[in-house]
Amino acid sequence: METNLIKPNLKIIQDRINIACRNAGRNPAAIKLLLATKTISADKIKLAIEEGYHLLGENKVMEARDKYEILKKEKCQWHIIGHLQTNKIKYALKFADVIQSVDRMKLVEKLQNRCDHDKRDIDIYIQINTSYEESKFGMAPENALEFIKKVTEFPRLHIKGLMTIGLLSSKDAKVRDCFKLLKEIQLKAQELKLPNASFTELSMGMSNDLELAIEEGSTMVRVGTAIFGARPYPDSYYWNEN
């Protein structure tokens, strides 16, 4: 995609967010736009930053680390939104502000240990596989609350919300069900009044389904292709760090 399309594309996405909020009776200011910047060069990302967008979501740690070095003066907030391998944690914590893809206890334990080592804390989201697809990472919905309870016992990790990837389907009702399920889990988690956890954020909705996600309570949509153009590989390539 030509770089001169990034600015108008951002406006298109913001207009879509505004319309979805109006239809849902929500305030557009309650929706954060996170730029999904996998494979996008630092120069192109900077064009979006210049338009006032400072939330960046990366899937691959080593790729993100290189871009962070170029963009670190831009005061962005960096989110890891892809599957995080435990052997990449030490690199991720050098730049990441938020890990959105926490979905297993081994990762929780390793994050806590590395945060202890680095003498820092980290904000996290719990990733939940609301579509029950084997190709996707994420905690099984029926196990989410018990997992969340255990995670709150790790003092360096602060749960700020939940994340999911909606079903890739042309049937809106099935996609909507994924988002409804995440909202239900959020409400149940909030009722537990757990320490070290707020559950204020629902990271759900991407280029193809952000309207449905906003209607069902999303507070953060992750958009890449509709802003920066199509990527050279299918999305499944970016879900894994391998």
C-alpha positions as CSV (number, residue, x, y, z in Angstrom):
1,M,0.0,0.0,0.0
2,E,1.2,3.5,-0.8
3,T,2.1,5.4,2.3
4,N,-0.1,8.3,1.3
5,L,-3.2,6.0,1.9
6,I,-2.4,5.5,5.6
7,K,-3.8,8.9,6.8
8,P,-7.1,8.5,4.8
9,N,-7.4,4.9,6.0
10,L,-7.1,5.9,9.6
11,K,-9.9,8.4,9.0
12,I,-12.1,5.6,7.5
13,I,-11.4,3.3,10.5
14,Q,-12.2,6.2,13.0
15,D,-15.4,6.9,11.1
16,R,-16.3,3.2,11.3
17,I,-15.7,3.3,15.1
18,N,-17.7,6.4,15.5
19,I,-20.7,5.0,13.5
20,A,-20.6,1.7,15.4
21,C,-20.6,3.6,18.7
22,R,-23.5,5.7,17.6
23,N,-25.5,2.6,16.6
24,A,-24.6,1.0,20.0
25,G,-25.3,4.1,22.1
26,R,-21.6,4.2,23.2
27,N,-19.1,7.1,23.4
28,P,-16.4,6.8,20.7
29,A,-13.9,8.1,23.2
30,A,-14.3,4.8,25.1
31,I,-12.8,2.8,22.2
32,K,-9.1,2.7,21.7
33,L,-7.6,2.0,18.3
34,L,-4.5,-0.3,18.5
35,L,-2.4,-0.4,15.4
36,A,-1.6,-4.0,14.5
37,T,1.8,-3.4,13.0
38,K,3.2,-6.8,12.3
39,T,5.4,-6.7,9.1
40,I,4.8,-2.9,8.9
41,S,8.0,-0.8,8.6
42,A,8.9,1.7,11.3
43,D,8.6,4.5,8.7
44,K,5.0,3.6,7.9
45,I,4.1,3.2,11.6
46,K,5.6,6.7,12.2
47,L,3.1,8.1,9.7
48,A,0.2,6.7,11.8
49,I,1.9,8.0,15.0
50,E,2.0,11.5,13.5
51,E,-1.8,11.3,13.2
52,G,-2.1,10.8,17.0
53,Y,-2.2,7.0,17.3
54,H,0.3,5.7,19.9
55,L,-1.0,2.2,20.7
56,L,1.1,-0.4,18.8
57,G,0.4,-4.1,18.8
58,E,3.1,-6.6,17.6
59,N,3.0,-10.3,17.1
60,K,6.6,-11.3,16.8
61,V,8.9,-10.2,19.6
62,M,12.2,-9.9,17.7
63,E,10.6,-7.9,14.9
64,A,9.0,-5.6,17.4
65,R,12.2,-5.1,19.3
66,D,14.0,-3.8,16.2
67,K,11.1,-1.4,15.5
68,Y,11.1,-0.2,19.1
69,E,14.7,0.8,18.8
70,I,13.8,3.1,15.9
71,L,10.6,4.4,17.4
72,K,11.4,4.6,21.1
73,K,11.4,8.4,21.2
74,E,7.8,8.4,20.0
75,K,6.3,7.6,23.4
76,C,4.1,4.8,22.2
77,Q,2.6,2.0,24.3
78,W,3.7,-1.4,23.0
79,H,1.4,-4.4,23.2
80,I,2.4,-8.0,22.5
81,I,-0.7,-9.4,20.8
82,G,0.7,-12.6,19.4
83,H,1.5,-16.0,21.0
84,L,4.5,-15.4,23.4
85,Q,7.0,-18.1,23.7
86,T,8.7,-18.3,27.1
87,N,12.2,-18.1,25.6
88,K,11.2,-14.6,24.2
89,I,10.0,-13.2,27.5
90,K,13.3,-11.5,28.4
91,Y,13.3,-9.7,25.1
92,A,9.7,-8.8,25.3
93,L,10.1,-7.2,28.7
94,K,12.7,-4.8,27.3
95,F,10.1,-2.8,25.5
96,A,6.6,-4.2,26.0
97,D,4.1,-2.3,28.2
98,V,1.3,-4.9,27.9
99,I,1.2,-8.6,27.1
100,Q,-2.3,-9.3,25.7
101,S,-1.7,-13.0,25.0
102,V,-1.4,-14.6,28.5
103,D,-3.1,-18.0,28.2
104,R,-1.1,-20.7,30.2
105,M,0.4,-21.1,33.6
106,K,3.9,-21.8,32.3
107,L,3.9,-18.3,30.7
108,V,2.5,-16.7,33.9
109,E,5.3,-18.3,36.0
110,K,8.1,-17.3,33.6
111,L,6.7,-13.8,33.3
112,Q,6.6,-13.4,37.1
113,N,10.2,-14.7,37.4
114,R,11.6,-12.5,34.8
115,C,9.7,-9.4,36.2
116,D,11.3,-10.2,39.6
117,H,14.7,-10.4,37.9
118,D,14.1,-7.1,36.1
119,K,12.5,-5.5,39.1
120,R,9.4,-4.4,37.2
121,D,5.7,-5.2,36.8
122,I,3.8,-5.8,33.7
123,D,0.1,-5.2,32.7
124,I,-1.5,-8.3,31.0
125,Y,-4.7,-9.4,29.3
126,I,-5.9,-12.9,29.5
127,Q,-6.4,-14.4,26.0
128,I,-9.4,-16.6,25.6
129,N,-10.2,-18.8,22.6
130,T,-13.9,-17.9,22.3
131,S,-14.2,-19.5,18.9
132,Y,-12.9,-22.9,20.1
133,E,-10.7,-23.2,17.1
134,E,-7.7,-25.5,17.4
135,S,-5.7,-23.2,15.1
136,K,-5.9,-20.4,17.7
137,F,-4.1,-19.9,21.0
138,G,-6.0,-18.8,24.1
139,M,-7.5,-20.2,27.3
140,A,-10.6,-22.3,27.0
141,P,-13.6,-20.2,28.1
142,E,-14.8,-22.8,30.6
143,N,-11.4,-22.7,32.3
144,A,-10.9,-19.0,32.2
145,L,-12.2,-18.0,35.7
146,E,-10.1,-20.6,37.5
147,F,-7.1,-19.6,35.5
148,I,-7.7,-15.9,36.3
149,K,-7.9,-16.6,40.0
150,K,-4.5,-18.3,39.9
151,V,-2.9,-15.5,37.9
152,T,-3.9,-12.9,40.5
153,E,-1.6,-14.7,42.9
154,F,1.4,-13.4,40.9
155,P,2.1,-9.9,42.3
156,R,4.2,-8.7,39.4
157,L,1.4,-9.3,36.8
158,H,-1.6,-6.9,36.7
159,I,-4.7,-8.1,34.8
160,K,-6.2,-5.2,33.0
161,G,-8.5,-7.0,30.7
162,L,-9.3,-9.9,28.3
163,M,-8.5,-10.5,24.7
164,T,-9.9,-12.7,21.9
165,I,-9.8,-13.2,18.2
166,G,-13.2,-13.5,16.7
167,L,-14.2,-16.4,14.4
168,L,-13.2,-15.7,10.8
169,S,-16.7,-16.1,9.3
170,S,-19.1,-14.4,7.0
171,K,-21.9,-15.3,9.4
172,D,-22.2,-12.3,11.8
173,A,-24.1,-14.2,14.4
174,K,-21.3,-16.7,14.9
175,V,-18.7,-13.9,15.1
176,R,-20.9,-12.0,17.5
177,D,-21.2,-15.0,19.8
178,C,-17.4,-14.9,20.3
179,F,-17.6,-11.3,21.5
180,K,-20.6,-12.0,23.7
181,L,-18.8,-14.8,25.4
182,L,-15.8,-12.6,26.2
183,K,-18.1,-10.0,27.7
184,E,-19.8,-12.6,29.8
185,I,-16.5,-13.8,31.1
186,Q,-15.5,-10.2,31.9
187,L,-18.7,-9.7,33.9
188,K,-18.2,-12.9,35.9
189,A,-14.5,-12.0,36.6
190,Q,-15.5,-8.6,37.8
191,E,-18.0,-10.1,40.2
192,L,-15.1,-12.0,41.9
193,K,-13.5,-8.8,43.0
194,L,-10.1,-10.3,42.8
195,P,-7.0,-8.4,43.9
196,N,-4.5,-7.2,41.4
197,A,-7.1,-7.3,38.6
198,S,-9.5,-4.7,37.1
199,F,-10.9,-6.3,33.8
200,T,-11.6,-2.8,32.4
201,E,-10.4,-3.6,28.9
202,L,-11.9,-5.9,26.3
203,S,-9.5,-6.2,23.3
204,M,-11.7,-7.6,20.6
205,G,-12.5,-6.7,17.0
206,M,-10.2,-6.3,14.0
207,S,-10.5,-4.9,10.4
208,N,-13.3,-7.2,9.4
209,D,-15.4,-7.3,12.5
210,L,-14.8,-4.2,14.6
211,E,-18.4,-3.1,14.4
212,L,-19.7,-6.3,15.9
213,A,-17.1,-6.2,18.7
214,I,-18.0,-2.6,19.6
215,E,-21.6,-3.5,19.8
216,E,-20.8,-6.2,22.2
217,G,-18.6,-4.1,24.5
218,S,-15.1,-3.9,23.0
219,T,-12.9,-1.2,24.5
220,M,-10.0,-1.8,22.1
221,V,-10.0,-2.8,18.4
222,R,-6.8,-4.1,16.8
223,V,-6.6,-2.9,13.2
224,G,-3.8,-3.5,10.7
225,T,-4.7,-4.5,7.1
226,A,-7.5,-1.9,6.8
227,I,-4.9,0.8,7.6
228,F,-1.6,-0.5,6.2
229,G,-2.8,-2.9,3.5
230,A,-2.6,-6.6,3.1
231,R,0.3,-8.6,4.5
232,P,2.4,-11.1,2.5
233,Y,1.3,-14.1,4.7
234,P,-2.0,-15.4,6.2
235,D,-2.8,-14.3,9.7
236,S,-2.1,-17.8,11.1
237,Y,1.6,-17.2,10.3
238,Y,1.7,-14.4,12.8
239,W,0.0,-16.1,15.7
240,N,3.1,-18.2,16.5
241,E,6.6,-17.0,17.3
242,N,8.2,-19.9,15.5
